[in-house]
Amino acid sequence: MKTKIFSLIAFLMIGVSPLFSQKSVYDFTVETIDGQQFKLSELKGKKIMIVNTASKCGFTPQYKDLEYLYMAYGGDKFVIVGFPANNFMNQEPGSNQEIKTFCSSKYNVTFPMMAKISVKGSDMHPLYQWLTQKSKNGVLDSEVKWNFQKYLIDENGKLVGYFKSDVKPLSDDVVLWVTKGQFTQK
């Protein structure tokens, strides 16, 4: 009887193991806003907030609070990574150089900014496919609804959840996740 139970448990573990072998964020290489290749594996051990950004959006002033958040908590344990995207009402029409200049001159952004990508649609970047598809991330399905949606990655490269665009970067919920790892999907 014990042998049958152990065999059944082993069979079930083998059968479901593919469900637990999802990629992590560390499997992706992205392009920086300056055109360099950047392996997200370089961020191992840090909490990562991935944000799709835009320069001509009602949420664009969030750059200021994102920078404050990064200055207050960024470093060895936390990083923000911005991904400009032009998926919503042409609110990020500029080139990478124009976006970089805007972020630097208007908001003094020092957190890492990546090259402009697509965060939805048929040309969605593979990283955002991973972020939004449970079959790829093993956690949840989501849709990028607007600019400044914030995806949360834990210190092991696994998706935790996301904050919608209207959640301010300095809100109690965001700071609680950054400082204590506490998060509840709303």
N, C-alpha and C positions, 0 to 999 in steps of 0.2 A: 504494500500500500504506500509506504513512504517513498519507494522508488518511483511509483507512478506520479505522486505529487511533485517530487523533485523534477521529474521529466517534464511534467506539464508546466511548471514554473520556468524551467530552462527554455522550453519551446516558446512560451509567451514572451520571455525576455528577448529572445532572438528575433521573434516576429515583430516586436515593437521597437527594437533598437534603431531602425532607420528613422523613426519619428524623433529620436533624440540626437540625431547626428546632423542637425542643421548647421549651416555655415554660421560663422560669427562675422561681426563687422571687420575683424582683422583679416579676413580673406579678400578684402577689396583694396585696390590701388586706384587712387583718384588723381586728378590733375589740379595743381594749385592755380591760383589766379595768375601766377607768373609763368605758367606753362611747364612746371616741373612735375614729375611723377612723385606721388606721396603715398606710401604704404600706411594704411590705417593701423597696421600692426605696430607701428611706432608709438601708438597711444596705449599699448597694453598696460593694464593696472590703473588706468584713469577712468572716471566716469566721463562720458562724452555726451554732449548735447548737439545734435545735428539739426540745423535750422535752415529752411529754404527762405531766402531773402529777396527783397526787391527794393529798388531805389525810389519808386514813384507810387508807393502804397500808403494807405492810411495807417498801416502798422509800421512803416519805415522808422518812425522815432524809437521803436524798440531797439534799434542799433545802440542807442545811448545806454539803455538799461542792460542790454546784453554785455556791453563793454564794462559797465560797472560790476556786473556779476562775475565776469572773467577776471577783472582786476582784484576783486575781493577774494575769490575762491580758486582761480585758475592756477595752474602750476603742476605739481607732482601728482595731484589727485583728481583734477577736473580740467576739462577743456571744452570750449565751444568751437564748432566747425561750421562755418557758413557756406551755403551753396546757393549762389544767385540763380534764379530761375525766372523765365519769362512766360510762365504758363497761365497767368491770370491777368487778363485785360491789358496785355502789353506793358506791364508795370516794371519790367526790367529790360528795356530795349538796348541798353548800352553794351559796349565791348567789355572784355575783361579789364582792360586798362582803364576805361572810363568808370567802371564799377569800383575798381581799386582806388582811384583818385577820389571819387565821391565818398567812399567809406572812410578814407583817411582824413580828408579835409573837412568833412561835415561832422563826423562822429568819432574821429580819432580811434578807429577800430584797430586793435592789435591782435585780436584772436584770429586763428587761421581762416583765411577765405580761400575757397576753391574756385575753379573755373566754372563758368555758367553751364548749367545742365538743364535737362527736362525732368520734372518730378511727377509727371503724369502723362497719360496718353501712350500712343504707339511707340514713341521715341523715349520713353521713360528710362532713365539711367539705371543700370543694374543694381546699384546701391539702393535706390529708392524702390526698385522691385522687391528687394530683400526686406526693406523697412515696412512695406505695405502688404506683403503677402504671407499669411500664416504658413502656407506650404513651403516657404523659403526660410522664414525666421523662427518658426516653431512656436510663436507666442500669440500673434493676433493678426487679423486682417484690418486694414485701415485705408483711408483715402486721404490724400493731401487735398484739403478743402480750400486753402488759401495760403498766401504768403505768411511766413513767420510761424509755421507749425513746427513744434519742437519735439524731436524724437530723442528718447533717453536710452542710453546704452550703459550697462553696468561695467564694473572693472574687469569682467571676464569676456567682454565683447558681445554680450547677449542683449537683445532688445528687452527693455523693461516696459515701455509704453510710450505715450506721447501727450503733450499738452497742445490744445488747440491754439490757433493764432491769437485769440483774445486774452489768453493767459499771459499776464505781464511777467517779464523775466525776473523781476524782483519780488514777485508774489510769495506769500508764505509757502504755498505748495511747491514752488520751484526751489526755493531756498532749503526747504525741508528735505527734498530729494538730494540736492547737491551736498548738504552737510551731514545727513543721517541715512540717506538711501531709502527713505520712506516715500512710497508712492502709491496712490490709489487712482486707478483709471476712472475718469468721470465722463 
